[in-house]
């Protein structure tokens, strides 16, 4: 099952940096168990939000050339504070180095200006057809779905953000 944590991309500079938001509400099912009586966003989901933001930056920077963008490494992950219902996690990711197959980022999530999480991330990208040639149709379907989802997170008219994709 695929899910999206990022609610909106608020700033985007293709090939360089991205900022996005995740609004945490009590309606999120996992909060009932994490932790009962003291609901907080699990650290792994904070890491996932940073990974998603970085993946969008990769996709846009290469005009959705690869269907798959996945987390390869997470280094120096540090948690600074809890994210509770009613709070907004603001995620920032900036490209440090990019090769043909990988992109290294420094990423951070903040709540009210205070660091909630930070890490160095490495994302790998590829197409399924690179490994199994008859999967090219699946690649195109995934790319189209990612473009559609991106349109919801970052409206093309620029209403949702502070920078352009250029």
C-alpha positions as CSV (number, residue, x, y, z in Angstrom):
1,X,0.0,0.0,0.0
2,X,1.4,3.4,-1.0
3,X,0.8,6.4,1.2
4,X,1.9,10.0,1.1
5,X,3.0,11.8,4.2
6,X,3.7,15.2,2.7
7,X,0.7,17.4,2.6
8,X,2.0,20.3,0.4
9,X,5.3,21.4,-1.2
10,X,5.7,25.0,-0.2
11,X,9.1,25.9,-1.8
12,X,10.9,24.3,-4.7
13,X,14.1,25.1,-6.5
14,X,14.7,22.3,-9.0
15,X,18.1,20.7,-8.7
16,X,18.8,22.4,-5.4
17,X,16.3,22.4,-2.5
18,X,12.7,21.8,-1.4
19,X,10.5,22.6,1.5
20,X,7.3,20.8,2.4
21,X,4.8,20.5,5.2
22,X,3.2,17.6,7.1
23,X,0.3,18.6,9.3
24,X,-0.2,16.1,12.1
25,X,-3.8,15.4,13.2
26,X,-5.4,13.0,15.6
27,X,-7.2,11.4,12.6
28,X,-4.0,9.6,11.8
29,X,-4.6,6.0,12.8
30,X,-1.0,5.2,14.0
31,X,-1.3,7.8,16.8
32,X,-3.7,5.6,18.7
33,X,-0.8,3.2,19.4
34,X,2.2,5.6,19.4
35,X,2.0,6.3,22.3
36,X,-1.3,5.8,24.1
37,X,-2.0,8.8,26.2
38,X,0.9,10.7,24.6
39,X,0.4,10.6,20.8
40,X,3.5,11.6,18.8
41,X,4.6,11.1,15.2
42,X,6.9,8.0,15.0
43,X,10.5,8.9,14.3
44,X,10.5,6.6,11.2
45,X,7.6,8.6,9.7
46,X,9.6,11.9,10.3
47,X,12.4,10.2,8.4
48,X,9.9,9.1,5.7
49,X,8.7,12.7,5.3
50,X,12.2,13.9,4.6
51,X,12.7,11.0,2.2
52,X,9.5,11.9,0.3
53,X,10.6,15.6,0.0
54,X,14.0,14.5,-1.3
55,X,12.4,12.1,-3.8
56,X,10.1,14.9,-5.2
57,X,13.2,17.1,-5.6
58,X,14.9,14.3,-7.6
59,X,11.9,13.6,-9.7
60,X,11.4,17.3,-10.7
61,X,15.1,17.9,-11.2
62,X,15.2,15.2,-13.8
63,X,11.7,15.7,-15.3
64,X,10.4,12.4,-13.9
65,X,12.9,10.3,-15.8
66,X,12.9,7.5,-13.3
67,X,9.9,5.6,-11.9
68,X,11.6,4.5,-8.7
69,X,13.3,6.7,-6.1
70,X,14.1,5.0,-2.9
71,X,16.0,5.6,0.3
72,X,19.4,3.8,0.2
73,X,21.0,5.2,3.3
74,X,20.1,7.4,6.3
75,X,23.1,8.7,8.2
76,X,23.5,10.9,11.3
77,X,19.8,10.7,12.1
78,X,19.1,12.9,15.1
79,X,15.8,13.5,16.8
80,X,15.4,16.8,18.7
81,X,11.7,16.9,19.8
82,X,8.3,15.3,19.5
83,X,5.8,16.2,16.8
84,X,2.3,16.1,18.3
85,X,-1.2,16.4,16.8
86,X,-2.0,20.0,15.9
87,X,1.6,20.7,15.0
88,X,3.2,21.1,11.5
89,X,6.4,19.4,10.6
90,X,8.3,21.6,8.1
91,X,10.6,19.5,6.0
92,X,13.6,20.9,4.2
93,X,16.0,19.0,1.9
94,X,19.0,20.3,0.0
95,X,21.0,18.4,-2.6
96,X,24.7,18.0,-1.6
97,X,25.9,15.7,-4.4
98,X,24.2,14.0,-7.3
99,X,25.5,11.2,-9.6
100,X,23.8,9.2,-12.4
101,X,22.2,6.8,-9.9
102,X,22.2,8.5,-6.4
103,X,21.5,11.8,-4.8
104,X,22.9,12.8,-1.4
105,X,20.9,15.3,0.7
106,X,21.1,17.0,4.0
107,X,17.6,17.1,5.4
108,X,15.8,18.6,8.4
109,X,12.4,18.7,9.9
110,X,11.3,21.5,12.2
111,X,8.3,22.4,14.4
112,X,7.9,26.1,15.3
113,X,11.5,26.7,14.3
114,X,12.9,23.9,16.6
115,X,14.7,20.9,15.0
116,X,12.6,17.8,15.4
117,X,14.8,15.6,13.1
118,X,17.8,15.9,10.9
119,X,19.7,13.5,8.7
120,X,22.0,12.9,5.8
121,X,20.1,10.9,3.2
122,X,21.1,9.0,0.0
123,X,18.4,8.3,-2.5
124,X,18.8,5.8,-5.4
125,X,16.8,6.1,-8.6
126,X,16.2,3.7,-11.5
127,X,13.6,2.4,-13.8
128,X,12.2,-1.1,-13.5
129,X,13.0,-1.7,-17.2
130,X,16.7,-1.3,-16.4
131,X,16.5,-4.6,-14.5
132,X,13.6,-6.3,-16.2
133,X,13.1,-5.0,-19.8
134,X,9.4,-5.9,-20.1
135,X,8.6,-3.6,-17.2
136,X,8.8,-0.4,-19.3
137,X,5.0,-0.1,-19.4
138,X,4.9,-0.2,-15.6
139,X,7.6,2.5,-15.5
140,X,5.5,4.8,-17.6
141,X,2.4,4.2,-15.4
142,X,4.3,5.0,-12.2
143,X,5.8,8.2,-13.8
144,X,2.4,9.4,-14.8
145,X,1.0,8.7,-11.3
146,X,3.9,10.6,-9.8
147,X,3.3,13.6,-12.1
148,X,-0.4,13.6,-11.1
149,X,0.4,13.4,-7.4
150,X,3.0,16.1,-7.8
151,X,0.4,18.4,-9.4
152,X,-1.7,18.1,-6.2
153,X,1.3,18.8,-3.9
154,X,2.7,21.7,-6.0
155,X,0.0,23.3,-8.1
156,X,1.3,24.4,-11.5
157,X,-0.1,27.9,-11.0
158,X,2.3,28.4,-8.1
159,X,-0.4,29.2,-5.5
160,X,1.0,26.7,-3.1
161,X,4.6,27.8,-3.0
162,X,7.2,30.5,-2.7
163,X,9.5,29.6,-5.6
164,X,9.2,28.1,-9.0
165,X,10.5,24.9,-10.4
166,X,13.0,26.6,-12.6
